[in-house]
Amino acid sequence: MATEGGIVGSIMVSWALFLASSVGCQDKCGDVSIPYPFGTTPSCYLNDNFSITCNQAFSPPLPQFQDTNLFLTNITLEGEL
């Protein structure tokens, strides 16, 4: 059975690993913020479903889901205002 300290420690280690892995990740594309779990490079997004391409053909650049014609104007995670 896991102890409370063990669970908290695991959460803290997981959070530290997430922060370390997200360092250097592009957090904006044009005027749109790109928060985790989305990202523009494999080490910056959760999985291929969250892969974003920053399309430089536009001014300002526009984020779009990789291999689609779907452009994003805003990314809001649950719980954000």
FENQUIUR-V288366 format. One record per backbone hydrogen bond with DSSP energy under -1.0 kcal/mol. NH is the residue of the N-H (numbers start at 0). CO is the residue of the C=O. Records with the same first field share a line. If there is no record, write none. Layout:
NH = CO ; CO
//
This chain:
6 = 2
7 = 3
8 = 4
9 = 5
10 = 6
11 = 7
12 = 8
13 = 9
14 = 10
15 = 11
16 = 12
17 = 13
18 = 14
19 = 15
20 = 16
21 = 17
24 = 21
28 = 31
31 = 28
33 = 26
37 = 34
38 = 49
43 = 40
45 = 36
49 = 46
50 = 47
51 = 38
52 = 63
54 = 61
61 = 54
63 = 52
64 = 69
65 = 50
67 = 64
71 = 62
79 = 76
//
